[in-house]
Amino acid sequence: MRILTVLILLLLAPVTMAGMTASLAQAQESKKPEGDALTIFTRAPCDMFPKMVDTIKKYKEELLFVGDGMTFSAKTGQPHNGGMMFFVNQDTGTWSMLQLFADGMSCMIMNGKRFEPYTGPSPYGNDTPEYTE
């Protein structure tokens, strides 16, 4: 009986794997953006606001400006509204952007380095601003 069970499983394994592979490919295909538009799915660290601010304090960044913002769930596409806070250390050039939510949770949407005033051409013209690493 055990030998028969093993034989049946061995015969069914390629069919099962093919079905799983097709499902995975279909799931990946469904997440591709329409046309040639670039779509970026990100993962942001989130925690209660005081803990996120503790991280920002380590870089001696100060609050530069605030606003209202919206992010979209990578999983469902659902919009999430929240406040936005932009912190910067003007001496070192490090910066962080937090999104805050009504329940006290906050997420670090982006952070980086080399913050500096922009002195190039207007971004509203036909020229695309250059980015160099």
MDAnalysis code that builds the backbone (N, CA, C; Angstrom):
import MDAnalysis as mda
import numpy as np

u = mda.Universe.empty(399, n_residues=133, atom_resindex=np.repeat(np.arange(133), 3), trajectory=True)
u.add_TopologyAttr("name", ["N", "CA", "C"] * 133)
u.add_TopologyAttr("resid", np.arange(1, 134))
u.add_TopologyAttr("resname", ["MET", "ARG", "ILE", "LEU", "THR", "VAL", "LEU", "ILE", "LEU", "LEU", "LEU", "LEU", "ALA", "PRO", "VAL", "THR", "MET", "ALA", "GLY", "MET", "THR", "ALA", "SER", "LEU", "ALA", "GLN", "ALA", "GLN", "GLU", "SER", "LYS", "LYS", "PRO", "GLU", "GLY", "ASP", "ALA", "LEU", "THR", "ILE", "PHE", "THR", "ARG", "ALA", "PRO", "CYS", "ASP", "MET", "PHE", "PRO", "LYS", "MET", "VAL", "ASP", "THR", "ILE", "LYS", "LYS", "TYR", "LYS", "GLU", "GLU", "LEU", "LEU", "PHE", "VAL", "GLY", "ASP", "GLY", "MET", "THR", "PHE", "SER", "ALA", "LYS", "THR", "GLY", "GLN", "PRO", "HIS", "ASN", "GLY", "GLY", "MET", "MET", "PHE", "PHE", "VAL", "ASN", "GLN", "ASP", "THR", "GLY", "THR", "TRP", "SER", "MET", "LEU", "GLN", "LEU", "PHE", "ALA", "ASP", "GLY", "MET", "SER", "CYS", "MET", "ILE", "MET", "ASN", "GLY", "LYS", "ARG", "PHE", "GLU", "PRO", "TYR", "THR", "GLY", "PRO", "SER", "PRO", "TYR", "GLY", "ASN", "ASP", "THR", "PRO", "GLU", "TYR", "THR", "GLU"])
u.atoms.positions = np.array([
    [0.826, -1.197, 0.000],
    [0.000, 0.000, 0.000],
    [0.870, 1.260, 0.000],
    [1.954, 1.248, 0.796],
    [2.849, 2.404, 0.856],
    [3.506, 2.645, -0.506],
    [3.886, 1.587, -1.167],
    [4.529, 1.724, -2.471],
    [3.560, 2.336, -3.467],
    [2.300, 1.921, -3.440],
    [1.286, 2.475, -4.333],
    [1.095, 3.962, -4.053],
    [1.052, 4.367, -2.797],
    [0.890, 5.774, -2.420],
    [2.071, 6.600, -2.927],
    [3.286, 6.078, -2.762],
    [4.481, 6.783, -3.220],
    [4.462, 6.926, -4.735],
    [4.071, 5.884, -5.447],
    [3.998, 5.947, -6.911],
    [2.979, 6.985, -7.380],
    [1.834, 7.024, -6.740],
    [0.800, 8.004, -7.104],
    [1.316, 9.408, -6.859],
    [1.972, 9.644, -5.726],
    [2.524, 10.966, -5.423],
    [3.593, 11.362, -6.433],
    [4.446, 10.407, -6.817],
    [5.481, 10.694, -7.809],
    [4.878, 11.038, -9.167],
    [3.789, 10.382, -9.518],
    [3.132, 10.670, -10.794],
    [2.416, 12.014, -10.775],
    [1.874, 12.391, -9.641],
    [1.126, 13.645, -9.535],
    [2.027, 14.863, -9.303],
    [3.233, 14.670, -8.810],
    [4.121, 15.786, -8.474],
    [4.364, 16.723, -9.646],
    [4.698, 16.229, -10.857],
    [4.922, 17.166, -11.970],
    [3.676, 17.974, -12.325],
    [2.500, 17.365, -12.238],
    [1.250, 18.068, -12.546],
    [1.003, 19.153, -11.508],
    [1.221, 18.827, -10.241],
    [1.026, 19.797, -9.166],
    [2.015, 20.948, -9.299],
    [3.282, 20.636, -9.579],
    [4.293, 21.685, -9.735],
    [3.975, 22.577, -10.925],
    [3.506, 22.006, -12.017],
    [3.147, 22.802, -13.197],
    [2.008, 23.749, -12.865],
    [1.041, 23.264, -12.119],
    [-0.088, 24.115, -11.726],
    [0.344, 25.234, -10.810],
    [1.249, 24.928, -9.860],
    [1.743, 25.960, -8.952],
    [2.563, 26.995, -9.709],
    [3.387, 26.540, -10.655],
    [4.209, 27.459, -11.442],
    [3.329, 28.373, -12.277],
    [2.286, 27.824, -12.879],
    [1.372, 28.639, -13.683],
    [0.658, 29.664, -12.812],
    [0.249, 29.269, -11.604],
    [-0.424, 30.201, -10.701],
    [0.513, 31.317, -10.282],
    [1.774, 30.985, -9.991],
    [2.755, 31.985, -9.604],
    [3.005, 32.956, -10.749],
    [3.166, 32.435, -11.955],
    [3.392, 33.295, -13.117],
    [2.193, 34.215, -13.348],
    [0.995, 33.669, -13.180],
    [-0.212, 34.481, -13.364],
    [-0.280, 35.576, -12.307],
    [0.079, 35.270, -11.060],
    [0.054, 36.276, -9.995],
    [1.071, 37.367, -10.279],
    [2.266, 36.990, -10.729],
    [3.281, 37.985, -11.043],
    [2.843, 38.834, -12.220],
    [2.237, 38.223, -13.215],
    [1.784, 38.945, -14.397],
    [0.696, 39.946, -14.027],
    [-0.183, 39.588, -13.095],
    [-1.283, 40.484, -12.743],
    [-0.798, 41.721, -11.998],
    [0.414, 41.676, -11.426],
    [0.936, 42.823, -10.698],
    [1.733, 43.764, -11.591],
    [1.929, 43.422, -12.850],
    [2.660, 44.306, -13.756],
    [1.811, 45.518, -14.078],
    [2.418, 46.698, -14.159],
    [1.651, 47.894, -14.504],
    [1.202, 47.840, -15.957],
    [0.128, 48.558, -16.238],
    [-0.357, 48.628, -17.606],
    [0.569, 49.511, -18.422],
    [0.809, 49.144, -19.650],
    [1.676, 49.943, -20.513],
    [3.113, 49.906, -20.033],
    [3.825, 50.969, -20.304],
    [5.231, 51.058, -19.930],
    [5.452, 51.879, -18.660],
    [4.381, 52.227, -17.948],
    [4.505, 53.077, -16.766],
    [5.279, 52.352, -15.664],
    [6.185, 53.088, -15.022],
    [6.953, 52.548, -13.914],
    [6.090, 52.541, -12.662],
    [6.009, 51.406, -12.001],
    [5.292, 51.279, -10.738],
    [6.262, 50.684, -9.732],
    [6.358, 51.298, -8.564],
    [7.290, 50.844, -7.539],
    [6.500, 50.395, -6.319],
    [6.756, 49.193, -5.856],
    [6.161, 48.692, -4.626],
    [7.246, 48.745, -3.566],
    [6.973, 49.432, -2.461],
    [7.985, 49.583, -1.416],
    [7.507, 48.968, -0.116],
    [8.446, 48.764, 0.770],
    [8.136, 48.312, 2.126],
    [8.685, 49.369, 3.063],
    [7.855, 49.894, 3.938],
    [8.266, 50.970, 4.842],
    [8.220, 50.482, 6.288],
    [9.261, 50.803, 7.072],
    [9.215, 50.451, 8.490],
    [8.195, 51.333, 9.208],
    [7.362, 50.718, 10.027],
    [6.323, 51.441, 10.754],
    [6.381, 51.086, 12.238],
    [6.038, 52.059, 13.070],
    [5.955, 51.844, 14.513],
    [5.197, 53.044, 15.087],
    [4.989, 53.040, 16.376],
    [4.332, 54.176, 17.006],
    [5.235, 55.399, 16.853],
    [4.616, 56.570, 16.731],
    [5.336, 57.798, 16.428],
    [6.551, 58.055, 17.327],
    [6.433, 57.934, 18.666],
    [7.612, 58.223, 19.510],
    [8.823, 57.350, 19.175],
    [8.594, 56.100, 18.832],
    [9.711, 55.214, 18.494],
    [10.345, 55.610, 17.158],
    [9.537, 56.004, 16.191],
    [10.076, 56.427, 14.897],
    [10.882, 57.716, 15.060],
    [10.412, 58.626, 15.904],
    [11.136, 59.879, 16.143],
    [12.470, 59.603, 16.835],
    [12.522, 58.581, 17.701],
    [13.795, 58.221, 18.340],
    [14.849, 57.878, 17.293],
    [14.454, 57.206, 16.240],
    [15.385, 56.873, 15.156],
    [15.879, 58.142, 14.472],
    [14.967, 59.063, 14.205],
    [15.319, 60.315, 13.531],
    [16.252, 61.159, 14.406],
    [16.025, 61.148, 15.710],
    [16.871, 61.914, 16.633],
    [18.322, 61.466, 16.571],
    [18.556, 60.184, 16.299],
    [19.936, 59.670, 16.227],
    [20.740, 60.382, 15.142],
    [20.049, 60.871, 14.121],
    [20.721, 61.574, 13.023],
    [20.654, 63.094, 13.176],
    [20.129, 63.547, 14.330],
    [20.021, 64.972, 14.652],
    [19.278, 65.752, 13.568],
    [18.233, 65.116, 13.031],
    [17.416, 65.777, 12.023],
    [16.319, 66.584, 12.714],
    [16.035, 67.760, 12.169],
    [15.005, 68.648, 12.706],
    [13.842, 68.718, 11.727],
    [12.658, 68.972, 12.259],
    [11.465, 69.087, 11.429],
    [11.582, 70.317, 10.529],
    [11.483, 70.115, 9.234],
    [11.599, 71.203, 8.269],
    [10.231, 71.654, 7.770],
    [9.363, 70.705, 7.407],
    [8.006, 71.074, 7.010],
    [7.050, 69.907, 7.205],
    [5.757, 70.227, 7.214],
    [4.692, 69.235, 7.391],
    [3.668, 69.403, 6.278],
    [2.841, 68.414, 6.098],
    [1.766, 68.482, 5.107],
    [0.873, 67.264, 5.239],
    [-0.075, 67.151, 4.344],
    [-0.944, 65.978, 4.279],
    [-0.474, 65.125, 3.113],
    [-0.526, 63.820, 3.265],
    [-0.047, 62.945, 2.209],
    [-0.906, 61.715, 2.048],
    [-0.615, 60.979, 0.985],
    [-1.336, 59.750, 0.693],
    [-0.342, 58.716, 0.173],
    [-0.455, 57.502, 0.673],
    [0.309, 56.383, 0.131],
    [-0.693, 55.305, -0.258],
    [-0.237, 54.348, -1.037],
    [-1.118, 53.292, -1.521],
    [-0.585, 51.941, -1.084],
    [-1.467, 51.082, -0.639],
    [-1.089, 49.737, -0.239],
    [-0.527, 48.991, -1.441],
    [0.655, 48.382, -1.273],
    [1.244, 47.593, -2.358],
    [0.412, 46.345, -2.618],
    [-0.266, 45.866, -1.596],
    [-1.031, 44.630, -1.722],
    [-2.381, 44.847, -2.407],
    [-3.081, 45.925, -2.004],
    [-4.447, 46.118, -2.508],
    [-4.622, 47.360, -3.370],
    [-3.670, 48.287, -3.299],
    [-3.818, 49.546, -4.018],
    [-4.667, 50.560, -3.269],
    [-5.167, 50.188, -2.096],
    [-6.019, 51.075, -1.298],
    [-5.223, 52.295, -0.833],
    [-5.795, 53.506, -0.985],
    [-5.098, 54.704, -0.508],
    [-5.180, 54.828, 1.017],
    [-4.111, 55.355, 1.603],
    [-4.059, 55.622, 3.043],
    [-3.654, 57.075, 3.229],
    [-4.557, 57.879, 3.785],
    [-4.279, 59.292, 4.042],
    [-3.595, 59.444, 5.389],
    [-2.718, 60.432, 5.471],
    [-2.058, 60.705, 6.738],
    [-1.260, 61.989, 6.661],
    [-0.836, 62.435, 7.810],
    [0.020, 63.605, 7.860],
    [1.423, 63.236, 7.409],
    [2.171, 64.216, 6.943],
    [3.535, 63.990, 6.492],
    [4.443, 64.940, 7.244],
    [5.584, 64.424, 7.678],
    [6.597, 65.235, 8.350],
    [7.926, 64.983, 7.661],
    [8.624, 66.071, 7.321],
    [9.918, 65.975, 6.643],
    [10.977, 66.537, 7.572],
    [11.945, 65.712, 7.943],
    [13.022, 66.088, 8.857],
    [14.329, 66.162, 8.076],
    [15.216, 67.067, 8.467],
    [16.499, 67.181, 7.786],
    [17.583, 67.631, 8.768],
    [18.784, 67.145, 8.556],
    [19.964, 67.656, 9.243],
    [20.724, 68.446, 8.186],
    [20.653, 69.761, 8.256],
    [21.236, 70.598, 7.218],
    [22.767, 70.602, 7.264],
    [23.357, 70.135, 8.356],
    [24.816, 70.045, 8.435],
    [25.341, 68.790, 7.731],
    [24.664, 67.658, 7.958],
    [25.140, 66.394, 7.375],
    [24.424, 66.056, 6.062],
    [23.255, 66.647, 5.815],
    [22.498, 66.377, 4.600],
    [21.579, 65.171, 4.681],
    [21.466, 64.541, 5.868],
    [20.545, 63.409, 5.985],
    [19.120, 63.926, 6.135],
    [18.151, 63.124, 5.686],
    [16.750, 63.519, 5.776],
    [15.855, 62.289, 5.905],
    [14.661, 62.500, 6.461],
    [13.678, 61.426, 6.642],
    [12.281, 61.980, 6.427],
    [11.417, 61.166, 5.838],
    [10.021, 61.547, 5.640],
    [9.136, 60.511, 6.337],
    [8.316, 60.988, 7.280],
    [7.378, 60.117, 7.998],
    [5.957, 60.396, 7.532],
    [5.157, 59.355, 7.467],
    [3.718, 59.529, 7.309],
    [3.082, 59.110, 8.625],
    [2.173, 59.948, 9.132],
    [1.523, 59.692, 10.413],
    [0.058, 59.346, 10.187],
    [-0.455, 58.434, 11.007],
    [-1.840, 58.000, 10.886],
    [-2.598, 58.306, 12.169],
    [-3.919, 58.325, 12.078],
    [-4.776, 58.731, 13.193],
    [-4.608, 57.848, 14.424],
    [-4.207, 56.588, 14.250],
    [-4.070, 55.684, 15.389],
    [-2.721, 55.815, 16.102],
    [-1.882, 56.792, 15.693],
    [-0.581, 56.995, 16.321],
    [0.559, 56.257, 15.632],
    [0.221, 55.432, 14.671],
    [1.244, 54.711, 13.914],
    [1.893, 55.671, 12.922],
    [3.171, 55.478, 12.665],
    [3.856, 56.272, 11.647],
    [4.792, 55.355, 10.869],
    [5.036, 55.727, 9.603],
    [5.893, 54.930, 8.727],
    [6.943, 55.830, 8.093],
    [8.176, 55.331, 8.015],
    [9.235, 56.072, 7.346],
    [9.122, 55.759, 5.858],
    [8.535, 56.689, 5.121],
    [8.272, 56.496, 3.705],
    [9.561, 56.545, 2.907],
    [10.426, 57.477, 3.238],
    [11.722, 57.600, 2.578],
    [12.714, 58.205, 3.548],
    [13.978, 57.965, 3.297],
    [15.055, 58.673, 3.989],
    [16.259, 58.689, 3.057],
    [17.191, 59.560, 3.342],
    [18.320, 59.643, 2.435],
    [19.414, 60.553, 2.930],
    [20.232, 60.968, 1.989],
    [21.384, 61.817, 2.303],
    [21.551, 62.842, 1.190],
    [22.490, 63.746, 1.370],
    [22.822, 64.810, 0.418],
    [21.640, 65.760, 0.168],
    [20.893, 66.071, 1.224],
    [19.847, 67.085, 1.112],
    [20.522, 68.423, 0.870],
    [20.051, 69.144, -0.137],
    [20.595, 70.471, -0.423],
    [19.576, 71.253, -1.236],
    [19.656, 72.579, -1.189],
    [18.746, 73.392, -2.001],
    [18.975, 73.107, -3.483],
    [17.902, 73.086, -4.238],
    [17.987, 72.836, -5.683],
    [18.262, 74.148, -6.397],
    [19.290, 74.170, -7.233],
    [19.660, 75.388, -7.947],
    [19.646, 75.191, -9.461],
    [19.100, 74.065, -9.925],
    [19.077, 73.767, -11.355],
    [17.913, 74.442, -12.061],
    [17.679, 74.043, -13.319],
    [16.579, 74.624, -14.087],
    [15.224, 74.215, -13.508],
    [14.203, 74.941, -13.859],
    [12.858, 74.644, -13.390],
    [12.454, 73.228, -13.794],
    [11.918, 72.445, -12.864],
    [11.505, 71.088, -13.218],
    [10.231, 71.070, -14.072],
    [9.646, 72.235, -14.332],
    [8.404, 72.303, -15.101],
    [8.648, 72.529, -16.591],
    [9.912, 72.647, -16.995],
    [10.247, 72.816, -18.407],
    [10.298, 71.458, -19.098],
    [10.923, 71.436, -20.250],
    [11.038, 70.202, -21.015],
    [12.214, 69.341, -20.574],
    [13.132, 69.924, -19.795],
    [14.313, 69.177, -19.375],
    [14.026, 68.391, -18.103],
    [14.493, 67.153, -18.050],
    [14.374, 66.336, -16.859],
    [15.608, 66.586, -16.002],
    [15.421, 66.899, -14.694],
    [16.585, 67.102, -13.828],
    [17.464, 65.856, -13.821],
    [18.768, 66.044, -13.768],
    [19.694, 64.922, -13.766],
    [19.839, 64.371, -12.363],
    [20.062, 63.065, -12.294],
    [20.353, 62.410, -11.017],
    [21.663, 61.665, -11.170],
    [22.582, 61.926, -10.244],
    [23.847, 61.199, -10.225],
    [24.059, 60.653, -8.835],
    [24.604, 59.468, -8.778],
    [24.856, 58.848, -7.464],
    [26.171, 59.294, -6.911],
])
